[in-house]
Amino acid sequence: MRVLHFYKTYFPDSVGGIEQAIRQMCVGTARLGIASEVLSLSRDGRSAPLAVEGHTVQRVPLDFELASNAVSLRAIGRLARLAQDADVVHYHFPWPFMDVAHFAARTGKPAVVTYHSDIVRQRALLRLYRPLMHRFLGSVDAIVATSPNYLATSSVLGRYRDKTRVIAFGLDRVTYPEPDAARLAQWRARVGPKFFLFVGVLRYYKGLHILLDAVAGTSYPVVIAGAGPIERELKAHAARLGLDSVTFVGALDEADKVALLQLCYAVAFPSHLRSEAFGISLLEGAMFGKPMISSEIGTGTSYINVHGESGLVVPPSDPAALRAALQALWDDPQMARAMGRRAEERYWRLFTSAQMAEGYAVLYREVAAREAPVVLAPAGA
């Protein structure tokens, strides 16, 4: 079976939670006999195909962006051509241009959508986009919600409950590099022996301004790993608050990220808006056996992190509640270790790449079978 994924960004041009999720889907389903290609847009104009961990990445140049909606007219023709060799086209929502490309390309192939997030920020544009969005979601064969929490709280998904199933994102621990002793020692010398860690792209919905407010007036060490559109704004906010205990380390390669995940005391993940539909880096914390602090926003973050079991869950946009959670973990290492153990146990029980891959493999075969032509037996057979 051949599957074509379509999303606006992918490795190596962009690194983020959705890119990591697609990567894990491709690598995991390959072990089940499914060949994957990923079609994405390239900001630097590169278009040569790439081989990435056993799957092929096809890129077309980005033409322009409007309100975070990346557009490439050449992607329509490429989608149509690549879909000819695919059994299933796998879309990753939201991306309004993708909806247009889906109808313009007229692939005629079974289509699956992973519903990564509601549209939260561009509400004015959503009113214009809503008819196309519902036409697109209504046209596909199956929709995947990434957690039961999101399915239960999304008004959009509520309209398509009859063709929506839950397949949680999963990670494969083996695909993560093992940092050597020298790298670990280097980071320990730089950030200290005990610290809270945030990993992710620095975006508006990550709630990092809330984390900075929460540690104001305390000495809790916090390491923020990642880069993004609000990096300068966050650093200025930290400077205004005089936060000497907060360290911004920028974007990291996988080995350095893993080193920090292994060294950290706990993971702080303060995302406060529903744009944070799951939280791949939160799941990475669970995979490495770390207690977690997150906010209750009705999404997959509270499916990964269960309050009182794998960590602490606080109200969103509440620096005082977040500060209390930081203090509770900091002051009780025994509780923190127990939560970290349970977080890792929950990862192995619910969130492995193998489980996710099996879920998608079953779904791909189901939707492909619905489109298979009926072959009539010859008379007298």
Disulfide bonds with the S-S distance in Angstrom:
none
